């Protein structure tokens, strides 16, 4: 059975594999709106502000008793696979691996790692936001033998990935475009605003004198439509 796998993005050698897969996980998505209400109105005018990064909640059971070890009760299979059924990995050691992968400050990158979490159809990239460790079983000397990790991760993307996700083409945003061979200012204005009539204002905003012959490779700025209309 495939296990939940967490890999540090900046150091692929750091990997945590859940000894026992969670019975469930949850993904949360949230959009932020600014509620504006006109005087005398009973309805809110919701204005979109931003989309928050998704959050992933995962719970892992860490076991240091050895009862969850693969093939722990079958001596023949253990002999064939050359595994030691008595070998146990302590809860403390498992937690250390988890934290080294997800939550420990890395002096090289000056922050904890961004991690990739994969399991079945789940492919999530983000950072560890919160972690609660519930210990529930102890040895005679007080060492933890079982613990539940309750971890919350928040999704994160690079600026380039964010730009690709947004793919902004709204006329009320400022755009920067590179002139390609065959482009004309009216044609480029049509693509941005849906109407070529603003090309003179765009030419003025870019300080163009001879806008009829655009040089390929030139970068042009297309200001918000309300600023040129």
N, C-alpha and C positions, 0 to 999 in steps of 0.2 A: 504494500500500500504506500502510495506517495505521501510524504510528510510535508507539513508546512515548512517552507524554506525561506529564511531571511538572510539576505546577502548585503553587506556594506557596499554601496555604490563606488566609493572612493578606494576601497581595498577589498577586492573580490576574494581574498584569502580568508576574510573574516565571515564565517557562515554559522548560523544557528539553525538547527533542524529540530522542530518540536518532537519530543519523544512520543507524545500522544497527540493526535489531531484534535482540534476543538470540535465540539458537537454543533457549534454555530458560530457565526461572526456577523457583525452588523456594519453597514456602510451608511453614513449620514451625509446628506447634501443640504445646503442652505443658500438661499438668495437673500441679499439685504435690500430692503426698500425703505425709502424715506416717505413716511405717511404725511401728506399735506392735505389739509381740509380747508376749503374756502369758507368764509364767514357765512353762517346760515345753512351750510350744507350738512347732510347727515351721512354722506359717503366720503371715504378717504380717497384722495388721489395718490395712488401708489407710484412713486418714481423710482425706477431701478437704479441702484447704486453700485452693487458689486455681487459677484458670486464667490462665496467662501470655498476654500479648498475642502475636498471631501475628507471625512474622518472615518477611520477604521477602528473598530473595537474587537480585540481578540483576547481569548483566555486560554492559557496553557497550563496543563498539569505537569509539574516536575515531580518525578518519583525517584527516591534514592534507596528504596528497599530492594530493588531488583525484580519485583514481581511482574513488572511490565516489560522486562527485557524480551526481545524477540526469541521465540523457541526456548524460553527459560525452563520449561518442564519436559522437554523432549531430549533426552541424553543422546539418542542416536543421531538426530538432526544436528545437534550441537557438535557431535564428534565429526560428522561429515563436513559441516561448515567450519570446523575448527574454531568454534566460539567457546568462550568460558562462561557457563551459566551462572557462576558465582561472582563474576566481575560486576561491580556496581559503580555507577558514576554518581557522586554525591549531589544533593540539591544545590549546595553552595557552588560547586564547580559548574553545574549547568547554568545557574544564574549568572555566574561570572562570564561565561561564553555569551549569554544573551546580552548582557550589558556592554561587553567589549564590542559586540556587533552593532548595537543600537544606541546606547545611551551614554557611553563614556566619552568625555571630552578628548578630542584628538588635537594635540599641539601642532601637528603639521598643517591641518586645514583650519585650525582655530574654531572648531565646533564639533559636535557629535556627527556621526555619519548619516548621510541620506541612505535609506535602505530600500531594497526591492523585496517585496513579499509576494511569493508565488505559491499557489496551491489550487490545483484543478483549473477552474476558469478565473480564479482570482489572480490578478496582476496589479499590484498596488505599489506606488513609489512615494515615499514620504519620510517623515522624521518621527521619532518617539516623542510624544507630547506628555503623557502621564504614565506612571507605572505604580501599581499597588501589588504587593506580595503578601498573600495570606498563607501563613504556615499552619499546618494542621496535624502533623505527626512528628514525634521527636524520639530520638534514641535515649538511652539511660543517662548519657552525659549531656543531654540537652541539644544535640546536633539535629537540625531539621531533616526529616526523612521525606516529607511531602509538602509541596507548596503549589499554590495557584497564582499564576501571573496574570494580572488584569492590565492589559496594555492598550493604550490609545495612541494611534498614529494619525498624523495630519499630512495630507497629500501636499506635494511640492513639485514645481516644475521650474525649469530654467526660463530666463527671459525670452529666449528664442522659441522654446516650446509654448510659452504663454502667448506669444504673438501669433503662432500658428493656430492655437486653439481659438483665440479671439477672432482672427481673420477679419478685422474691422474694415468695413466698407461703407459705413454710414456717412452721409454728407455733412453731419454736424460735428465731425472730427477732423483734425488736421492730418493730412496725408503727405507723404513724400514718395515721389515716383521718379524712376530713372527713364529718361527718354530712350526709346528703342527706334531702330531704323524704320521709317515709314510713319512714325507718330506725328500727329499735328496737335496743336494746342486745343482746338475745338474738339478733336476726337478724344483726347485725354480728359478734357473737362466733362465730356458726355459720360465717360466711364465712371467718373467720381460722383458727379452730381445728378446724373440722369438727364442733363440738359446742357447743351453746348453754349448757351447764351452767356455764361459767366466767364468766357475765355479772356475777355479784355481785363476783367478785374484780377484774374489769375496772373496775367502778364504783368500787370501793375504791381502785384504783390511780390513777384519775383524779379522786378526791375528789368524786364525784357523790353528791348527796343525793337528788335526784329524778330518777332515771334512767329513769323511765317516760315522760317527755316530753322527748325530746332536741331541742335547738334546731338547725335546719339551719344549717350553716356552722361548727358547733363542731368542734374538732379533738380527737380522742380517741387515746390511746396504748394499744396492746395488747401487753403485755410477753410475753417468751418463755413458753411453756406451762408449762415446769418451775417457773417462778417464781409461777404462779398456781394450780397444781394441788396 
